[in-house]
Amino acid sequence: MSFRDDVDALNERFLAASKRNDPVGACADAYTDDAVFVAGPEPIRGRTAITAAITDAWRSGNVLKGMTTLVAESHGDMGYTIGTA
């Protein structure tokens, strides 16, 4: 399985958790404590902060309808993705 396949599978699990309104479940295997999430003017750092931001977004009425991976690159144990939601 390629890194891209792993990312797409992770996105599917994240989307399924969002449909259950489960931000903790969505972030559990999607983000680590040293993850950086960029979705606004300032990056959000760490699983706890990312989960809180996603919780706030969902509570304020944002609905995730789909996710598309545009880029997925890795080298060794490091990787990054760029996508749309």
Protein Blocks (a to p, Z undefined) as FASTA:
>chain_A
ZZklmmmmmmmmmmmmmmnopaklmmmmmpcfkbccdfbjbdcedjklmmmmmmmmmmno
pacfbdcdfbdcdehjbccddddZZ
